[in-house]
Amino acid sequence: MMRAHLQRLAAALSGLLRESEGFTLWLEAERTDFVRFNHGKVRQAGEVKQAYLDLRLIRGKRQATQQLSLSGGDEDLALVEASLPALRAALEQVQDDPFLLLNQRPSSTERIADGALPPAESMVADILAAAEGLDLVGILACGEMSFGFANHLGQFNWQQSESWNFDWSLYSHGDKAVKRSQAGSAWDAGVIRRGIAEAAEQLALLKLPLKTLAPGEYRAYFTPTALGGLLSMLNWGGLSEKEVRAKRSPLLKLAAGEARLSPRVSLAEAAGEGLSPLFQAEGFIRPDRVELIAAGEHRNSLIGPRSAREFGLEPNAGGDEYAESMQLAAGELPRDQALQALGTGVYLSNLWYLNFSDRSACRITGMTRFACFWVEDGRIVAPLGVMRFDDSLYSVLGEQLEALTAERELLVDTASYSGRATQSKLLPGALVKSLRFSL
């Protein structure tokens, strides 16, 4: 329905253009069920239906954009038409944009995934059954998301799919909890059941006497969630062509060939397998896959249209130049053998307050959080007191990286400030020989 509506709006807008004018339309729409849990019970449930359209009017190298909230009815056409005078007036005021680059070779695409999700009520029932007797708190978000693009050249792109994410914790006592996040495009009650059961086992371990470690270097195992925190920092300019050219990238030495990571590290932007659309707001089609780091060496950066114009390159990403569907290649360590391989050291489930302590050296600092444990002889023996680490990823993902797990987890951004986020990571766990804790 919204697909045909966007086509009608694009056709009508084409008939309203003046000579030398062009346009792009960018649509984000969703129908999402949100369910909030507390104390293992449903506390709030609701549904969000929304559609936002970015209308960009172009004349030469000038552009002006207005965002419209659509109802899906005939009144949207009047809303689009009423926006034109203000956009034309804005074009008279703005200067030429020297880095404006729009797709001039129309390439229409369509990707509609078959609905694979049960009703939200069924998903909630599965969660409640798995969490019976536990103090579970969290939010389930599930439903359909749609993205569309159209322009004055006749290009039309559409992507539509269903997905879910469940961000949750099991509460123990005081400030102690086990935090998890699960997501996917198909629902499996068994996956939910196993995840909650595994977290419940760790919940009992949190009641053991706390272990306090002295600052120093320790062997460490990062769960996919903990590793995702580190890689999110890399995504903060580290994969951007613009940041490399401006000498601000934390991976500048890697891009310049002056440093390398472990041969076990192969990182890619796998747009063809993610939740984000394969097209972007300037009309360019993103490659299904861009190899960013291969066997520890830099291969490519993410190039948005503006950087492509500035540096004479071909765009392969959105304008923000960050990975939206990040994938780290799996290793060979079976996940169920990770504790045995760790031997004695720290088990890191979750990290927070991450920041660069030395951006040029890709040195990151942060705190342990949520069910981090001390392990002896391959067995969890105590919850770990809160500690601060400070180490370079050139070390953690370089010479100190001992193994990556054979199994990977899909981690989906659970943000929903203006709409459900679509950024995702598919990551293994990581075993490192040494991680530096500063306090």
Order of alpha helices (4+ residues) and beta strands (2+ residues): alpha-beta-beta-beta-alpha-beta-alpha-beta-beta-beta-alpha-beta-alpha-alpha-alpha-beta-beta-beta-alpha-beta-alpha-beta-beta-beta-beta-beta-beta-beta-beta
